[in-house]
Amino acid sequence: MNIVVSTLNAKYIHTSLALRCLKAYAEPDYHVEMAEYTIKDPAMNIVTDLYKRNPDIIGFSCYIWNIEETITVAQMLKKINPNLTIIFGGPEVTYDIPYWLDRIPEADFIVIGEGEETFKQLLDELHGNRQFENVSGVAFRQDGKHVVNPQRNKIDLREMPSPFRFEEDRNSLSKRVVYIETSRGCPFSCQFCLSSIEVGVRYFDREKIKDDIRYLMDNGAKTIKFVDRTFNISRSYAMEMFQFLIDEHKPGTVFQFEITADIMRPEVIQFLNDHAPAGLFRFEIGVQSTNDAVNELVKRKQNFTKLTRTVTMVKDGGKIDQHLDLIAGLPDEDYHSFKTTFNDVFALRPEELQLGFLKMLRGTGLRLSAQRYNYQFMDQSPYEILSNNVLPFSDVVRIKHVEDILEKFWNDHRMDETIEFLVQNCYETPFDFFQNFGTFWDEMGWARIGHQLEDLFKRLKQYIETESFKNEAIIEGFMKIDYLFNQKHKPRKPWWDDKLDKQVRSHYYQQILAKPTVLGGDFVDENLTEKELYKHTVLELLPFDYAYYKNTGKIVEKQSLILFYYDQKANETKLFTSPVEAFDLPVVS
């Protein structure tokens, strides 16, 4: 029989660890072919490709992000070949089994929970006596009735074969994210998370994991993401792995981890600050809420003071980027409480702040107690909430406006200096800026159209003009800095009206050529020729002293000249500045 395991990833760069675990466990007894697609691929294209593989058995790995598309594909395949055996598995179909057996008649079997051993035993029966009642952890229909076999005991992870040694993966390792797990399970009981259902934490063999990581790096893997729910639950284990990765990493490789920040000891962070190369590690930290009463309702233990200490120490170390998560819509977290949560976490200035909305996942305690909080949520995946007893849909929409601006203007780091100035000087809290701008953005209809980089600056400027700030010229100055500094090449035409006369600009350039020390010793070291200066630099005037601001954080309304050099050899944009009074030209208004 031809056996295919397949899934629809959220993005092309993602890879499915589940498929590779199933294939590794089934071989060498069975040859299993892997077929990965994305949720953006047309269903007809997926079905056509799978049809060409001439499968007898197809197993689909199902999650909240792909279940609806997967069902569509399965329905089409079953119509084309009614004799095709289709198996569904994964976290999305592990719970509410009767519902899925009724919802997906095209699925001949559903694998429940941990799938490697169950899938292989199911293959044995499909190739043998077809005594499916003997397969633990599988559900199917028999004589029109549901049969749900009890789940099997957990696999001994130390005996698991490597899912990374397949020849067909080698050429793509450098182009895609590689997911790796060193443990399964979670010690915590957060009621919105599927990981809370599995009791205890089990570990894979450490030395095998290290060999796999060596293999992946030797074959070009650049981004390796650990999917352990709490990588640092064992301090000794985390330290051992951190030391190994520091000692044996290859340049250009990045390792990502989900960590629980409030249990990370300061000495561990100090070790990383002292010894980890910059950019080697990236931390993902679930904060979710800073309201202790809310956390208690979902059985989430969190010490925000210690979490703040960890995030701050890591940020001060300058070695590790941090991605922090928030969840809007938790029990008793109304709009004002969430605003406080947002401001508490934004104050930490993480490199990325992910604002997500509660999803009522099948099997979780929160979904089972949804009526208690009057939750209304989507009937189909991703089961995102629409409202609850303290958060009406109107507030959900408002927070979605915040999410949109946060993604476009903070997480992409297009306007760091501008946003920092705005939230520090123009609004009572950071949340107010994101909310006000987000609502304006939606009212203008911009949420329904695409945007080039210049559009984002123009639209922020248009919004700022409606606020009638006294320091509007200073805000525009920061916007110019952000726009010019984040370019790789000299931009052809700026998004703003250039008020600097060409003749005046030329005079400034001539003085810079005659006396380069006016822009400081670092500029002198560049030793730019006249041709390079005109070809690869942009010169602008600001209504405030930028150098003084960078040193003190204070605005002095004294004009300064700022020059951006687009160094093509170093592939770097460099910034130089000087007060206008250092030049032999009058201040230009």
Salt bridges, closest charged atoms under 4 A:
GLU27 OE2 - LYS23 NZ 2.77
GLU27 OE2 - HIS31 ND1 3.73
ASP29 OD2 - LYS120 NZ 3.01
GLU33 OE2 - ARG53 NH1 2.58
GLU36 OE1 - ARG20 NH2 2.70
GLU36 OE1 - ARG176 NH1 3.95
ASP49 OD2 - ARG53 NH2 2.94
GLU68 OE1 - ARG103 NH2 2.67
GLU92 OE2 - ARG362 NE 3.82
ASP96 OD2 - ARG362 NH1 2.61
ASP102 OD1 - HIS146 NE2 2.94
ASP108 OD2 - LYS78 NZ 2.63
GLU114 OE2 - ARG184 NH1 2.49
GLU114 OE2 - ARG202 NH2 2.95
GLU116 OE2 - ARG184 NH2 2.65
GLU117 OE2 - ARG152 NH1 3.57
ASP156 OD1 - ARG158 NE 3.04
GLU167 OE1 - ARG170 NH1 3.40
GLU168 OE2 - LYS23 NZ 3.66
ASP169 OD2 - ARG20 NE 2.86
GLU181 OE2 - ARG184 NH2 2.82
GLU198 OE2 - ARG202 NH2 2.99
GLU207 OE2 - LYS210 NZ 3.53
ASP211 OD1 - ARG214 NH1 2.71
ASP212 OD1 - ARG165 NH2 3.14
ASP218 OD1 - LYS250 NZ 3.46
GLU240 OE1 - ARG206 NH1 2.37
GLU240 OE2 - LYS210 NZ 2.77
GLU248 OE1 - ARG214 NE 2.67
GLU258 OE1 - ARG229 NH1 3.51
GLU267 OE2 - ARG235 NH1 2.90
GLU267 OE2 - ARG265 NE 3.51
GLU284 OE2 - LYS225 NZ 3.18
GLU284 OE2 - ARG282 NH1 3.83
ASP325 OD1 - HIS323 NE2 2.74
GLU351 OE2 - LYS315 NZ 3.28
GLU352 OE1 - ARG282 NH2 2.57
GLU352 OE1 - HIS323 ND1 3.33
GLU384 OE1 - LYS359 NZ 3.78
GLU384 OE2 - LYS400 NZ 2.72
ASP395 OD1 - ARG398 NH1 3.13
ASP404 OD1 - LYS408 NZ 2.36
ASP412 OD2 - ARG414 NH1 3.02
ASP416 OD2 - HIS413 ND1 2.98
GLU417 OE2 - LYS550 NZ 3.49
GLU420 OE1 - ARG349 NE 2.87
ASP432 OD1 - LYS339 NZ 2.95
ASP442 OD2 - HIS401 NE2 3.51
GLU465 OE2 - LYS461 NZ 2.67
GLU476 OE1 - LYS461 NZ 3.92
ASP498 OD2 - ARG505 NH2 2.61
GLU526 OE2 - LYS574 NZ 2.94
GLU540 OE1 - LYS480 NZ 3.93
GLU540 OE2 - ARG505 NH1 3.97
ASP545 OD2 - LYS558 NZ 3.77
ASP567 OD2 - LYS574 NZ 2.86
GLU581 OE2 - LYS558 NZ 3.79
